[in-house]
Amino acid sequence: MTKLLSVRLVAILVGLGFAFVALFAFVIGAYNAATEEAQGHLPYSKPMDVDYSFDGPFGTWDKAQLQRGLKVYSEVCAACHSLKFVAFRNLEDLGYSEGQVKAFAASKQVPGIDPQTGEANMRPGLPTDYFPSPYPNAVAAAAANGNAIPPDLSLITKARGDGTNYVASLLQGYQEPSAELLAEHPEAAPSPGLHHNIYFPNLNLAMAPPITTDGQVTYDDGTEATVKQMSEDVAAFLTWTAEPTLVKRKQTGWPVLIFLLFATILAYMSKKQIWAAVKPRKD
């Protein structure tokens, strides 16, 4: 009995010790959080709020915009950024025919194997191939971009907060830092090889402005290719590459919610019917 009491006493003391340490750490952490000065950050701008067709619970894809975005990516962004998770055959979802997809894939060179020699070579793409990388490897990508590897854009709008608006804003946010900004934050001055952008958290990034002038791309549907239009179109396209089932998921969600509501009402009515004879009535 004495031995059992001793074990329990030790266990209680150990538990109290852990509780004390946890409480002490909490108090110290709360004190530090309350007393330390808030660290300043560079005053970058929040992304613009752009109205897209796929926004909201009833949103749908604007396939004309997605096709324009593909054109901007192909003629502007593809020189540095890959789309390694997107296959050419996926472009049929944008409204292209099978023949158009085959022709588009064939216009791209993708890595292959020579069937005669077994050596690596480049061949015309097939619909089952994925968008090729503009660089053979990461070392080559870094060497061509001042040691900054351009990110793959397949999932970029999901990898950034408010991704679609962020991409569209970033492409339009290049400008020279103001004198007021530099006076208050001298560290905001872009170093050699960096470019000032008001929507980038560090205000300076290695990517040079990719979209610089109106008419840089000629749209097949006759839409005026302003910098704003091109930026929003490619942002919409990259939203589709990141989540091609976005609209389908929304469309599926409504029948599911209606079914769950109906099932809930049915379950409630069944419960009332089954337990009606058991539950005592109030006089």
Secondary structure, DSSP 8 states (H G I E B T S, - for coil): -HHHHHHHHHHHHHHHHHHHHHHHHHHHHHHHHHHS----------------TT-STT----HHHHHHHHHHHHHTGGGT---TT-BGGGGGGGT--HHHHHHHHHTSEEEEE-TTT--EEEEE--TTSB---SSSSHHHHHHHTTT------TTHHHHSTTHHHHHHHHHH-B----HHHHHH-GGGS--TT-EEBTTSTTSEESS--S--STTSS--TT-----HHHHHHHHHHHHHHHH-TTHHHHHHHHHHHHHHHHHHHHHHHHHHHHHTTTTS----
